[in-house]
Amino acid sequence: MDLGRKLVLSFVAEELPDHYETIADFFRRKGAYGLYKDFLDHRALLEKWYGYESRMTEAALRAWCKENDIEVT
């Protein structure tokens, strides 16, 4: 589903637009998720990220199921 970097940058565009380039730069090197999570933790946004990630992952899974004629119960 390729949600990784794309999902992070979507969240950042909504919640931290002034830091978009900084965080995008994290993902050009090793250890990106650790840097990203530390960045969010220092701004008390880690829980908000986890909620966003969960909602968006569920939405992507539901869309995939629909595309593949799989009924979600």
CHARMM-style PDB file with segment names, atoms N, HN, CA, C and O in Angstrom:
ATOM      1  N   MET     1       0.815  -1.202   0.000  1.00  0.00      PROA
ATOM      2  CA  MET     1       0.000   0.000   0.000  1.00  0.00      PROA
ATOM      3  C   MET     1       0.851   1.255   0.000  1.00  0.00      PROA
ATOM      4  O   MET     1       0.369   2.350  -0.289  1.00  0.00      PROA
ATOM      5  N   ASP     2       2.108   1.085   0.324  1.00  0.00      PROA
ATOM      6  HN  ASP     2       2.500   0.195   0.558  1.00  0.00      PROA
ATOM      7  CA  ASP     2       3.061   2.185   0.229  1.00  0.00      PROA
ATOM      8  C   ASP     2       2.607   3.434   0.977  1.00  0.00      PROA
ATOM      9  O   ASP     2       2.547   4.524   0.407  1.00  0.00      PROA
ATOM     10  N   LEU     3       2.288   3.265   2.258  1.00  0.00      PROA
ATOM     11  HN  LEU     3       2.337   2.380   2.721  1.00  0.00      PROA
ATOM     12  CA  LEU     3       1.796   4.392   3.044  1.00  0.00      PROA
ATOM     13  C   LEU     3       2.909   5.166   3.744  1.00  0.00      PROA
ATOM     14  O   LEU     3       2.710   6.330   4.092  1.00  0.00      PROA
ATOM     15  N   GLY     4       4.044   4.573   3.956  1.00  0.00      PROA
ATOM     16  HN  GLY     4       4.206   3.627   3.674  1.00  0.00      PROA
ATOM     17  CA  GLY     4       5.143   5.137   4.731  1.00  0.00      PROA
ATOM     18  C   GLY     4       5.399   6.630   4.602  1.00  0.00      PROA
ATOM     19  O   GLY     4       4.750   7.444   5.260  1.00  0.00      PROA
ATOM     20  N   ARG     5       6.337   6.973   3.760  1.00  0.00      PROA
ATOM     21  HN  ARG     5       6.864   6.312   3.225  1.00  0.00      PROA
ATOM     22  CA  ARG     5       6.773   8.366   3.586  1.00  0.00      PROA
ATOM     23  C   ARG     5       5.621   9.255   3.141  1.00  0.00      PROA
ATOM     24  O   ARG     5       5.466  10.377   3.624  1.00  0.00      PROA
ATOM     25  N   LYS     6       4.826   8.751   2.229  1.00  0.00      PROA
ATOM     26  HN  LYS     6       4.952   7.840   1.837  1.00  0.00      PROA
ATOM     27  CA  LYS     6       3.694   9.513   1.701  1.00  0.00      PROA
ATOM     28  C   LYS     6       2.718   9.903   2.814  1.00  0.00      PROA
ATOM     29  O   LYS     6       2.226  11.031   2.850  1.00  0.00      PROA
ATOM     30  N   LEU     7       2.445   8.967   3.713  1.00  0.00      PROA
ATOM     31  HN  LEU     7       2.845   8.051   3.684  1.00  0.00      PROA
ATOM     32  CA  LEU     7       1.543   9.218   4.825  1.00  0.00      PROA
ATOM     33  C   LEU     7       2.139  10.241   5.794  1.00  0.00      PROA
ATOM     34  O   LEU     7       1.446  11.146   6.259  1.00  0.00      PROA
ATOM     35  N   VAL     8       3.414  10.087   6.089  1.00  0.00      PROA
ATOM     36  HN  VAL     8       3.977   9.351   5.712  1.00  0.00      PROA
ATOM     37  CA  VAL     8       4.106  11.038   6.973  1.00  0.00      PROA
ATOM     38  C   VAL     8       4.010  12.445   6.399  1.00  0.00      PROA
ATOM     39  O   VAL     8       3.648  13.384   7.107  1.00  0.00      PROA
ATOM     40  N   LEU     9       4.332  12.590   5.127  1.00  0.00      PROA
ATOM     41  HN  LEU     9       4.627  11.827   4.552  1.00  0.00      PROA
ATOM     42  CA  LEU     9       4.341  13.919   4.522  1.00  0.00      PROA
ATOM     43  C   LEU     9       2.941  14.517   4.410  1.00  0.00      PROA
ATOM     44  O   LEU     9       2.780  15.737   4.447  1.00  0.00      PROA
ATOM     45  N   SER    10       1.953  13.678   4.277  1.00  0.00      PROA
ATOM     46  HN  SER    10       2.084  12.687   4.248  1.00  0.00      PROA
ATOM     47  CA  SER    10       0.566  14.158   4.285  1.00  0.00      PROA
ATOM     48  C   SER    10       0.215  14.731   5.665  1.00  0.00      PROA
ATOM     49  O   SER    10      -0.383  15.802   5.769  1.00  0.00      PROA
ATOM     50  N   PHE    11       0.592  14.008   6.708  1.00  0.00      PROA
ATOM     51  HN  PHE    11       1.078  13.138   6.624  1.00  0.00      PROA
ATOM     52  CA  PHE    11       0.357  14.475   8.077  1.00  0.00      PROA
ATOM     53  C   PHE    11       1.103  15.790   8.338  1.00  0.00      PROA
ATOM     54  O   PHE    11       0.549  16.736   8.898  1.00  0.00      PROA
ATOM     55  N   VAL    12       2.342  15.823   7.928  1.00  0.00      PROA
ATOM     56  HN  VAL    12       2.792  15.055   7.473  1.00  0.00      PROA
ATOM     57  CA  VAL    12       3.163  17.017   8.145  1.00  0.00      PROA
ATOM     58  C   VAL    12       2.587  18.216   7.396  1.00  0.00      PROA
ATOM     59  O   VAL    12       2.573  19.328   7.925  1.00  0.00      PROA
ATOM     60  N   ALA    13       2.120  18.003   6.189  1.00  0.00      PROA
ATOM     61  HN  ALA    13       2.132  17.101   5.759  1.00  0.00      PROA
ATOM     62  CA  ALA    13       1.523  19.104   5.410  1.00  0.00      PROA
ATOM     63  C   ALA    13       0.315  19.691   6.141  1.00  0.00      PROA
ATOM     64  O   ALA    13       0.081  20.898   6.087  1.00  0.00      PROA
ATOM     65  N   GLU    14      -0.441  18.847   6.814  1.00  0.00      PROA
ATOM     66  HN  GLU    14      -0.251  17.866   6.858  1.00  0.00      PROA
ATOM     67  CA  GLU    14      -1.623  19.314   7.548  1.00  0.00      PROA
ATOM     68  C   GLU    14      -1.277  19.935   8.897  1.00  0.00      PROA
ATOM     69  O   GLU    14      -1.805  20.986   9.259  1.00  0.00      PROA
ATOM     70  N   GLU    15      -0.396  19.284   9.629  1.00  0.00      PROA
ATOM     71  HN  GLU    15       0.033  18.430   9.335  1.00  0.00      PROA
ATOM     72  CA  GLU    15      -0.137  19.670  11.022  1.00  0.00      PROA
ATOM     73  C   GLU    15       1.093  20.544  11.245  1.00  0.00      PROA
ATOM     74  O   GLU    15       1.127  21.341  12.182  1.00  0.00      PROA
ATOM     75  N   LEU    16       2.096  20.400  10.394  1.00  0.00      PROA
ATOM     76  HN  LEU    16       2.069  19.752   9.632  1.00  0.00      PROA
ATOM     77  CA  LEU    16       3.366  21.115  10.591  1.00  0.00      PROA
ATOM     78  C   LEU    16       3.900  21.683   9.273  1.00  0.00      PROA
ATOM     79  O   LEU    16       5.057  21.442   8.927  1.00  0.00      PROA
ATOM     80  N   PRO    17       3.093  22.418   8.547  1.00  0.00      PROA
ATOM     81  CA  PRO    17       3.537  22.866   7.221  1.00  0.00      PROA
ATOM     82  C   PRO    17       4.843  23.662   7.232  1.00  0.00      PROA
ATOM     83  O   PRO    17       5.594  23.627   6.257  1.00  0.00      PROA
ATOM     84  N   ASP    18       5.119  24.370   8.312  1.00  0.00      PROA
ATOM     85  HN  ASP    18       4.509  24.398   9.104  1.00  0.00      PROA
ATOM     86  CA  ASP    18       6.368  25.143   8.385  1.00  0.00      PROA
ATOM     87  C   ASP    18       7.603  24.248   8.505  1.00  0.00      PROA
ATOM     88  O   ASP    18       8.724  24.711   8.296  1.00  0.00      PROA
ATOM     89  N   HSD    19       7.406  22.980   8.838  1.00  0.00      PROA
ATOM     90  HN  HSD    19       6.495  22.604   9.007  1.00  0.00      PROA
ATOM     91  CA  HSD    19       8.522  22.046   9.026  1.00  0.00      PROA
ATOM     92  C   HSD    19       8.567  20.974   7.938  1.00  0.00      PROA
ATOM     93  O   HSD    19       9.294  19.989   8.061  1.00  0.00      PROA
ATOM     94  N   TYR    20       7.793  21.167   6.881  1.00  0.00      PROA
ATOM     95  HN  TYR    20       7.202  21.967   6.781  1.00  0.00      PROA
ATOM     96  CA  TYR    20       7.693  20.159   5.828  1.00  0.00      PROA
ATOM     97  C   TYR    20       9.065  19.789   5.251  1.00  0.00      PROA
ATOM     98  O   TYR    20       9.394  18.607   5.161  1.00  0.00      PROA
ATOM     99  N   GLU    21       9.844  20.757   4.871  1.00  0.00      PROA
ATOM    100  HN  GLU    21       9.577  21.717   4.944  1.00  0.00      PROA
ATOM    101  CA  GLU    21      11.149  20.481   4.256  1.00  0.00      PROA
ATOM    102  C   GLU    21      12.101  19.790   5.222  1.00  0.00      PROA
ATOM    103  O   GLU    21      12.864  18.910   4.821  1.00  0.00      PROA
ATOM    104  N   THR    22      12.062  20.179   6.483  1.00  0.00      PROA
ATOM    105  HN  THR    22      11.443  20.894   6.809  1.00  0.00      PROA
ATOM    106  CA  THR    22      12.915  19.540   7.499  1.00  0.00      PROA
ATOM    107  C   THR    22      12.596  18.056   7.602  1.00  0.00      PROA
ATOM    108  O   THR    22      13.495  17.215   7.606  1.00  0.00      PROA
ATOM    109  N   ILE    23      11.311  17.748   7.685  1.00  0.00      PROA
ATOM    110  HN  ILE    23      10.581  18.431   7.682  1.00  0.00      PROA
ATOM    111  CA  ILE    23      10.910  16.349   7.837  1.00  0.00      PROA
ATOM    112  C   ILE    23      11.115  15.576   6.544  1.00  0.00      PROA
ATOM    113  O   ILE    23      11.516  14.412   6.582  1.00  0.00      PROA
ATOM    114  N   ALA    24      10.852  16.193   5.412  1.00  0.00      PROA
ATOM    115  HN  ALA    24      10.527  17.139   5.381  1.00  0.00      PROA
ATOM    116  CA  ALA    24      11.119  15.531   4.127  1.00  0.00      PROA
ATOM    117  C   ALA    24      12.596  15.164   4.036  1.00  0.00      PROA
ATOM    118  O   ALA    24      12.947  14.113   3.499  1.00  0.00      PROA
ATOM    119  N   ASP    25      13.455  16.022   4.557  1.00  0.00      PROA
ATOM    120  HN  ASP    25      13.170  16.876   4.994  1.00  0.00      PROA
ATOM    121  CA  ASP    25      14.898  15.761   4.562  1.00  0.00      PROA
ATOM    122  C   ASP    25      15.239  14.545   5.433  1.00  0.00      PROA
ATOM    123  O   ASP    25      16.166  13.802   5.109  1.00  0.00      PROA
ATOM    124  N   PHE    26      14.505  14.332   6.529  1.00  0.00      PROA
ATOM    125  HN  PHE    26      13.752  14.935   6.792  1.00  0.00      PROA
ATOM    126  CA  PHE    26      14.721  13.145   7.358  1.00  0.00      PROA
ATOM    127  C   PHE    26      14.651  11.880   6.511  1.00  0.00      PROA
ATOM    128  O   PHE    26      15.427  10.946   6.711  1.00  0.00      PROA
ATOM    129  N   PHE    27      13.723  11.857   5.571  1.00  0.00      PROA
ATOM    130  HN  PHE    27      13.093  12.616   5.409  1.00  0.00      PROA
ATOM    131  CA  PHE    27      13.463  10.659   4.781  1.00  0.00      PROA
ATOM    132  C   PHE    27      14.410  10.496   3.602  1.00  0.00      PROA
ATOM    133  O   PHE    27      14.191   9.652   2.733  1.00  0.00      PROA
ATOM    134  N   ARG    28      15.439  11.288   3.574  1.00  0.00      PROA
ATOM    135  HN  ARG    28      15.617  11.974   4.280  1.00  0.00      PROA
ATOM    136  CA  ARG    28      16.489  11.136   2.568  1.00  0.00      PROA
ATOM    137  C   ARG    28      17.703  10.428   3.153  1.00  0.00      PROA
ATOM    138  O   ARG    28      18.732  10.282   2.492  1.00  0.00      PROA
ATOM    139  N   ARG    29      17.567   9.984   4.422  1.00  0.00      PROA
ATOM    140  HN  ARG    29      16.732  10.103   4.959  1.00  0.00      PROA
ATOM    141  CA  ARG    29      18.686   9.306   5.073  1.00  0.00      PROA
ATOM    142  C   ARG    29      18.196   8.199   6.000  1.00  0.00      PROA
ATOM    143  O   ARG    29      17.001   8.048   6.252  1.00  0.00      PROA
ATOM    144  N   LYS    30      19.130   7.455   6.481  1.00  0.00      PROA
ATOM    145  HN  LYS    30      20.102   7.578   6.277  1.00  0.00      PROA
ATOM    146  CA  LYS    30      18.844   6.332   7.362  1.00  0.00      PROA
ATOM    147  C   LYS    30      18.327   6.827   8.718  1.00  0.00      PROA
ATOM    148  O   LYS    30      18.760   7.866   9.218  1.00  0.00      PROA
ATOM    149  N   GLY    31      17.400   6.073   9.299  1.00  0.00      PROA
ATOM    150  HN  GLY    31      17.048   5.229   8.894  1.00  0.00      PROA
ATOM    151  CA  GLY    31      16.875   6.405  10.621  1.00  0.00      PROA
ATOM    152  C   GLY    31      15.777   7.445  10.602  1.00  0.00      PROA
ATOM    153  O   GLY    31      15.533   8.117  11.604  1.00  0.00      PROA
ATOM    154  N   ALA    32      15.116   7.581   9.468  1.00  0.00      PROA
ATOM    155  HN  ALA    32      15.314   7.035   8.654  1.00  0.00      PROA
ATOM    156  CA  ALA    32      14.115   8.636   9.288  1.00  0.00      PROA
ATOM    157  C   ALA    32      12.979   8.562  10.297  1.00  0.00      PROA
ATOM    158  O   ALA    32      12.604   9.578  10.882  1.00  0.00      PROA
ATOM    159  N   TYR    33      12.425   7.366  10.510  1.00  0.00      PROA
ATOM    160  HN  TYR    33      12.729   6.541  10.035  1.00  0.00      PROA
ATOM    161  CA  TYR    33      11.272   7.261  11.405  1.00  0.00      PROA
ATOM    162  C   TYR    33      11.637   7.615  12.844  1.00  0.00      PROA
ATOM    163  O   TYR    33      10.839   8.222  13.559  1.00  0.00      PROA
ATOM    164  N   GLY    34      12.822   7.242  13.261  1.00  0.00      PROA
ATOM    165  HN  GLY    34      13.470   6.749  12.681  1.00  0.00      PROA
ATOM    166  CA  GLY    34      13.271   7.609  14.605  1.00  0.00      PROA
ATOM    167  C   GLY    34      13.383   9.119  14.761  1.00  0.00      PROA
ATOM    168  O   GLY    34      12.940   9.682  15.762  1.00  0.00      PROA
ATOM    169  N   LEU    35      13.969   9.762  13.779  1.00  0.00      PROA
ATOM    170  HN  LEU    35      14.329   9.305  12.966  1.00  0.00      PROA
ATOM    171  CA  LEU    35      14.089  11.224  13.804  1.00  0.00      PROA
ATOM    172  C   LEU    35      12.712  11.884  13.794  1.00  0.00      PROA
ATOM    173  O   LEU    35      12.451  12.835  14.531  1.00  0.00      PROA
ATOM    174  N   TYR    36      11.847  11.356  12.944  1.00  0.00      PROA
ATOM    175  HN  TYR    36      12.059  10.583  12.346  1.00  0.00      PROA
ATOM    176  CA  TYR    36      10.491  11.894  12.819  1.00  0.00      PROA
ATOM    177  C   TYR    36       9.723  11.764  14.137  1.00  0.00      PROA
ATOM    178  O   TYR    36       9.097  12.722  14.593  1.00  0.00      PROA
ATOM    179  N   LYS    37       9.772  10.596  14.734  1.00  0.00      PROA
ATOM    180  HN  LYS    37      10.280   9.818  14.364  1.00  0.00      PROA
ATOM    181  CA  LYS    37       9.043  10.379  15.988  1.00  0.00      PROA
ATOM    182  C   LYS    37       9.613  11.215  17.126  1.00  0.00      PROA
ATOM    183  O   LYS    37       8.857  11.708  17.964  1.00  0.00      PROA
ATOM    184  N   ASP    38      10.916  11.382  17.170  1.00  0.00      PROA
ATOM    185  HN  ASP    38      11.530  10.982  16.490  1.00  0.00      PROA
ATOM    186  CA  ASP    38      11.517  12.271  18.174  1.00  0.00      PROA
ATOM    187  C   ASP    38      11.048  13.706  17.959  1.00  0.00      PROA
ATOM    188  O   ASP    38      10.725  14.411  18.915  1.00  0.00      PROA
ATOM    189  N   PHE    39      11.015  14.128  16.711  1.00  0.00      PROA
ATOM    190  HN  PHE    39      11.278  13.556  15.935  1.00  0.00      PROA
ATOM    191  CA  PHE    39      10.558  15.470  16.360  1.00  0.00      PROA
ATOM    192  C   PHE    39       9.131  15.686  16.864  1.00  0.00      PROA
ATOM    193  O   PHE    39       8.830  16.708  17.482  1.00  0.00      PROA
ATOM    194  N   LEU    40       8.253  14.712  16.594  1.00  0.00      PROA
ATOM    195  HN  LEU    40       8.497  13.882  16.093  1.00  0.00      PROA
ATOM    196  CA  LEU    40       6.858  14.815  17.044  1.00  0.00      PROA
ATOM    197  C   LEU    40       6.743  14.759  18.565  1.00  0.00      PROA
ATOM    198  O   LEU    40       5.967  15.504  19.163  1.00  0.00      PROA
ATOM    199  N   ASP    41       7.515  13.880  19.179  1.00  0.00      PROA
ATOM    200  HN  ASP    41       8.145  13.275  18.692  1.00  0.00      PROA
ATOM    201  CA  ASP    41       7.465  13.731  20.634  1.00  0.00      PROA
ATOM    202  C   ASP    41       7.835  15.046  21.327  1.00  0.00      PROA
ATOM    203  O   ASP    41       7.213  15.415  22.323  1.00  0.00      PROA
ATOM    204  N   HSD    42       8.816  15.736  20.819  1.00  0.00      PROA
ATOM    205  HN  HSD    42       9.320  15.437  20.010  1.00  0.00      PROA
ATOM    206  CA  HSD    42       9.244  17.016  21.416  1.00  0.00      PROA
ATOM    207  C   HSD    42       8.191  18.116  21.236  1.00  0.00      PROA
ATOM    208  O   HSD    42       8.252  19.149  21.902  1.00  0.00      PROA
ATOM    209  N   ARG    43       7.249  17.897  20.356  1.00  0.00      PROA
ATOM    210  HN  ARG    43       7.200  17.057  19.815  1.00  0.00      PROA
ATOM    211  CA  ARG    43       6.175  18.874  20.121  1.00  0.00      PROA
ATOM    212  C   ARG    43       4.816  18.358  20.594  1.00  0.00      PROA
ATOM    213  O   ARG    43       3.773  18.925  20.267  1.00  0.00      PROA
ATOM    214  N   ALA    44       4.847  17.277  21.366  1.00  0.00      PROA
ATOM    215  HN  ALA    44       5.694  16.816  21.632  1.00  0.00      PROA
ATOM    216  CA  ALA    44       3.634  16.660  21.919  1.00  0.00      PROA
ATOM    217  C   ALA    44       2.618  16.314  20.826  1.00  0.00      PROA
ATOM    218  O   ALA    44       1.414  16.496  21.007  1.00  0.00      PROA
ATOM    219  N   LEU    45       3.115  15.814  19.693  1.00  0.00      PROA
ATOM    220  HN  LEU    45       4.093  15.666  19.545  1.00  0.00      PROA
ATOM    221  CA  LEU    45       2.245  15.450  18.577  1.00  0.00      PROA
ATOM    222  C   LEU    45       2.298  13.965  18.237  1.00  0.00      PROA
ATOM    223  O   LEU    45       1.700  13.533  17.252  1.00  0.00      PROA
ATOM    224  N   LEU    46       2.997  13.193  19.032  1.00  0.00      PROA
ATOM    225  HN  LEU    46       3.482  13.544  19.833  1.00  0.00      PROA
ATOM    226  CA  LEU    46       3.165  11.784  18.724  1.00  0.00      PROA
ATOM    227  C   LEU    46       1.837  11.033  18.769  1.00  0.00      PROA
ATOM    228  O   LEU    46       1.564  10.227  17.879  1.00  0.00      PROA
ATOM    229  N   GLU    47       1.020  11.270  19.763  1.00  0.00      PROA
ATOM    230  HN  GLU    47       1.242  11.924  20.486  1.00  0.00      PROA
ATOM    231  CA  GLU    47      -0.274  10.597  19.850  1.00  0.00      PROA
ATOM    232  C   GLU    47      -1.193  11.010  18.700  1.00  0.00      PROA
ATOM    233  O   GLU    47      -1.952  10.192  18.179  1.00  0.00      PROA
ATOM    234  N   LYS    48      -1.121  12.265  18.315  1.00  0.00      PROA
ATOM    235  HN  LYS    48      -0.504  12.929  18.738  1.00  0.00      PROA
ATOM    236  CA  LYS    48      -1.922  12.737  17.185  1.00  0.00      PROA
ATOM    237  C   LYS    48      -1.490  12.013  15.909  1.00  0.00      PROA
ATOM    238  O   LYS    48      -2.331  11.634  15.093  1.00  0.00      PROA
ATOM    239  N   TRP    49      -0.180  11.821  15.739  1.00  0.00      PROA
ATOM    240  HN  TRP    49       0.503  12.129  16.402  1.00  0.00      PROA
ATOM    241  CA  TRP    49       0.341  11.085  14.598  1.00  0.00      PROA
ATOM    242  C   TRP    49      -0.182   9.653  14.603  1.00  0.00      PROA
ATOM    243  O   TRP    49      -0.643   9.157  13.575  1.00  0.00      PROA
ATOM    244  N   TYR    50      -0.114   8.986  15.752  1.00  0.00      PROA
ATOM    245  HN  TYR    50       0.261   9.388  16.587  1.00  0.00      PROA
ATOM    246  CA  TYR    50      -0.565   7.593  15.822  1.00  0.00      PROA
ATOM    247  C   TYR    50      -2.048   7.478  15.457  1.00  0.00      PROA
ATOM    248  O   TYR    50      -2.439   6.532  14.773  1.00  0.00      PROA
ATOM    249  N   GLY    51      -2.857   8.406  15.892  1.00  0.00      PROA
ATOM    250  HN  GLY    51      -2.540   9.175  16.447  1.00  0.00      PROA
ATOM    251  CA  GLY    51      -4.270   8.404  15.531  1.00  0.00      PROA
ATOM    252  C   GLY    51      -4.463   8.596  14.032  1.00  0.00      PROA
ATOM    253  O   GLY    51      -5.255   7.891  13.407  1.00  0.00      PROA
ATOM    254  N   TYR    52      -3.748   9.537  13.468  1.00  0.00      PROA
ATOM    255  HN  TYR    52      -3.105  10.109  13.976  1.00  0.00      PROA
ATOM    256  CA  TYR    52      -3.821   9.812  12.031  1.00  0.00      PROA
ATOM    257  C   TYR    52      -3.369   8.585  11.234  1.00  0.00      PROA
ATOM    258  O   TYR    52      -4.034   8.167  10.286  1.00  0.00      PROA
ATOM    259  N   GLU    53      -2.239   8.022  11.628  1.00  0.00      PROA
ATOM    260  HN  GLU    53      -1.699   8.361  12.397  1.00  0.00      PROA
ATOM    261  CA  GLU    53      -1.700   6.849  10.950  1.00  0.00      PROA
ATOM    262  C   GLU    53      -2.709   5.698  10.983  1.00  0.00      PROA
ATOM    263  O   GLU    53      -2.914   5.014   9.981  1.00  0.00      PROA
ATOM    264  N   SER    54      -3.322   5.498  12.117  1.00  0.00      PROA
ATOM    265  HN  SER    54      -3.156   6.054  12.931  1.00  0.00      PROA
ATOM    266  CA  SER    54      -4.303   4.427  12.263  1.00  0.00      PROA
ATOM    267  C   SER    54      -5.521   4.650  11.361  1.00  0.00      PROA
ATOM    268  O   SER    54      -5.955   3.735  10.662  1.00  0.00      PROA
ATOM    269  N   ARG    55      -6.060   5.854  11.380  1.00  0.00      PROA
ATOM    270  HN  ARG    55      -5.707   6.597  11.948  1.00  0.00      PROA
ATOM    271  CA  ARG    55      -7.233   6.169  10.548  1.00  0.00      PROA
ATOM    272  C   ARG    55      -6.931   6.019   9.059  1.00  0.00      PROA
ATOM    273  O   ARG    55      -7.728   5.452   8.312  1.00  0.00      PROA
ATOM    274  N   MET    56      -5.809   6.516   8.644  1.00  0.00      PROA
ATOM    275  HN  MET    56      -5.162   6.978   9.250  1.00  0.00      PROA
ATOM    276  CA  MET    56      -5.455   6.477   7.230  1.00  0.00      PROA
ATOM    277  C   MET    56      -5.121   5.052   6.770  1.00  0.00      PROA
ATOM    278  O   MET    56      -5.433   4.675   5.640  1.00  0.00      PROA
ATOM    279  N   THR    57      -4.499   4.278   7.627  1.00  0.00      PROA
ATOM    280  HN  THR    57      -4.246   4.585   8.545  1.00  0.00      PROA
ATOM    281  CA  THR    57      -4.208   2.882   7.300  1.00  0.00      PROA
ATOM    282  C   THR    57      -5.503   2.098   7.148  1.00  0.00      PROA
ATOM    283  O   THR    57      -5.657   1.311   6.214  1.00  0.00      PROA
ATOM    284  N   GLU    58      -6.433   2.317   8.073  1.00  0.00      PROA
ATOM    285  HN  GLU    58      -6.308   2.956   8.832  1.00  0.00      PROA
ATOM    286  CA  GLU    58      -7.727   1.640   7.975  1.00  0.00      PROA
ATOM    287  C   GLU    58      -8.450   2.034   6.690  1.00  0.00      PROA
ATOM    288  O   GLU    58      -9.023   1.180   6.013  1.00  0.00      PROA
ATOM    289  N   ALA    59      -8.425   3.301   6.360  1.00  0.00      PROA
ATOM    290  HN  ALA    59      -7.959   3.994   6.910  1.00  0.00      PROA
ATOM    291  CA  ALA    59      -9.090   3.764   5.137  1.00  0.00      PROA
ATOM    292  C   ALA    59      -8.461   3.114   3.902  1.00  0.00      PROA
ATOM    293  O   ALA    59      -9.171   2.702   2.985  1.00  0.00      PROA
ATOM    294  N   ALA    60      -7.139   3.026   3.881  1.00  0.00      PROA
ATOM    295  HN  ALA    60      -6.562   3.361   4.626  1.00  0.00      PROA
ATOM    296  CA  ALA    60      -6.450   2.405   2.744  1.00  0.00      PROA
ATOM    297  C   ALA    60      -6.784   0.914   2.656  1.00  0.00      PROA
ATOM    298  O   ALA    60      -6.987   0.387   1.562  1.00  0.00      PROA
ATOM    299  N   LEU    61      -6.841   0.245   3.787  1.00  0.00      PROA
ATOM    300  HN  LEU    61      -6.676   0.673   4.676  1.00  0.00      PROA
ATOM    301  CA  LEU    61      -7.193  -1.174   3.789  1.00  0.00      PROA
ATOM    302  C   LEU    61      -8.625  -1.403   3.322  1.00  0.00      PROA
ATOM    303  O   LEU    61      -8.897  -2.337   2.568  1.00  0.00      PROA
ATOM    304  N   ARG    62      -9.531  -0.553   3.769  1.00  0.00      PROA
ATOM    305  HN  ARG    62      -9.310   0.206   4.382  1.00  0.00      PROA
ATOM    306  CA  ARG    62     -10.925  -0.675   3.332  1.00  0.00      PROA
ATOM    307  C   ARG    62     -11.055  -0.426   1.825  1.00  0.00      PROA
ATOM    308  O   ARG    62     -11.808  -1.117   1.138  1.00  0.00      PROA
ATOM    309  N   ALA    63     -10.329   0.549   1.330  1.00  0.00      PROA
ATOM    310  HN  ALA    63      -9.718   1.110   1.888  1.00  0.00      PROA
ATOM    311  CA  ALA    63     -10.359   0.837  -0.111  1.00  0.00      PROA
ATOM    312  C   ALA    63      -9.801  -0.345  -0.900  1.00  0.00      PROA
ATOM    313  O   ALA    63     -10.346  -0.709  -1.942  1.00  0.00      PROA
ATOM    314  N   TRP    64      -8.718  -0.943  -0.408  1.00  0.00      PROA
ATOM    315  HN  TRP    64      -8.275  -0.648   0.439  1.00  0.00      PROA
ATOM    316  CA  TRP    64      -8.128  -2.096  -1.072  1.00  0.00      PROA
ATOM    317  C   TRP    64      -9.111  -3.262  -1.086  1.00  0.00      PROA
ATOM    318  O   TRP    64      -9.269  -3.938  -2.102  1.00  0.00      PROA
ATOM    319  N   CYS    65      -9.762  -3.491   0.036  1.00  0.00      PROA
ATOM    320  HN  CYS    65      -9.634  -2.942   0.861  1.00  0.00      PROA
ATOM    321  CA  CYS    65     -10.756  -4.569   0.114  1.00  0.00      PROA
ATOM    322  C   CYS    65     -11.890  -4.336  -0.887  1.00  0.00      PROA
ATOM    323  O   CYS    65     -12.322  -5.263  -1.572  1.00  0.00      PROA
ATOM    324  N   LYS    66     -12.356  -3.113  -0.963  1.00  0.00      PROA
ATOM    325  HN  LYS    66     -12.005  -2.360  -0.406  1.00  0.00      PROA
ATOM    326  CA  LYS    66     -13.433  -2.787  -1.897  1.00  0.00      PROA
ATOM    327  C   LYS    66     -12.999  -3.042  -3.336  1.00  0.00      PROA
ATOM    328  O   LYS    66     -13.743  -3.634  -4.117  1.00  0.00      PROA
ATOM    329  N   GLU    67     -11.801  -2.595  -3.682  1.00  0.00      PROA
ATOM    330  HN  GLU    67     -11.197  -2.113  -3.047  1.00  0.00      PROA
ATOM    331  CA  GLU    67     -11.264  -2.798  -5.037  1.00  0.00      PROA
ATOM    332  C   GLU    67     -11.121  -4.272  -5.385  1.00  0.00      PROA
ATOM    333  O   GLU    67     -11.199  -4.647  -6.555  1.00  0.00      PROA
ATOM    334  N   ASN    68     -10.912  -5.109  -4.372  1.00  0.00      PROA
ATOM    335  HN  ASN    68     -10.848  -4.805  -3.422  1.00  0.00      PROA
ATOM    336  CA  ASN    68     -10.688  -6.529  -4.588  1.00  0.00      PROA
ATOM    337  C   ASN    68     -11.898  -7.383  -4.212  1.00  0.00      PROA
ATOM    338  O   ASN    68     -11.789  -8.595  -4.026  1.00  0.00      PROA
ATOM    339  N   ASP    69     -13.051  -6.726  -4.104  1.00  0.00      PROA
ATOM    340  HN  ASP    69     -13.140  -5.741  -4.255  1.00  0.00      PROA
ATOM    341  CA  ASP    69     -14.313  -7.410  -3.797  1.00  0.00      PROA
ATOM    342  C   ASP    69     -14.233  -8.281  -2.551  1.00  0.00      PROA
ATOM    343  O   ASP    69     -14.708  -9.416  -2.533  1.00  0.00      PROA
ATOM    344  N   ILE    70     -13.625  -7.727  -1.518  1.00  0.00      PROA
ATOM    345  HN  ILE    70     -13.240  -6.804  -1.533  1.00  0.00      PROA
ATOM    346  CA  ILE    70     -13.529  -8.413  -0.229  1.00  0.00      PROA
ATOM    347  C   ILE    70     -14.440  -7.672   0.738  1.00  0.00      PROA
ATOM    348  O   ILE    70     -14.315  -6.462   0.928  1.00  0.00      PROA
ATOM    349  N   GLU    71     -15.346  -8.409   1.339  1.00  0.00      PROA
ATOM    350  HN  GLU    71     -15.447  -9.392   1.184  1.00  0.00      PROA
ATOM    351  CA  GLU    71     -16.289  -7.805   2.273  1.00  0.00      PROA
ATOM    352  C   GLU    71     -15.633  -7.664   3.645  1.00  0.00      PROA
ATOM    353  O   GLU    71     -15.072  -8.621   4.178  1.00  0.00      PROA
ATOM    354  N   VAL    72     -15.709  -6.482   4.197  1.00  0.00      PROA
ATOM    355  HN  VAL    72     -16.164  -5.704   3.764  1.00  0.00      PROA
ATOM    356  CA  VAL    72     -15.163  -6.213   5.519  1.00  0.00      PROA
ATOM    357  C   VAL    72     -16.305  -6.344   6.523  1.00  0.00      PROA
ATOM    358  O   VAL    72     -17.358  -5.726   6.366  1.00  0.00      PROA
ATOM    359  N   THR    73     -16.085  -7.155   7.555  1.00  0.00      PROA
ATOM    360  HN  THR    73     -15.229  -7.657   7.684  1.00  0.00      PROA
ATOM    361  CA  THR    73     -17.127  -7.326   8.564  1.00  0.00      PROA
ATOM    362  C   THR    73     -16.716  -6.738   9.877  1.00  0.00      PROA
ATOM    363  OT1 THR    73     -17.477  -6.793  10.843  1.00  0.00      PROA
TER     364      THR     73
END
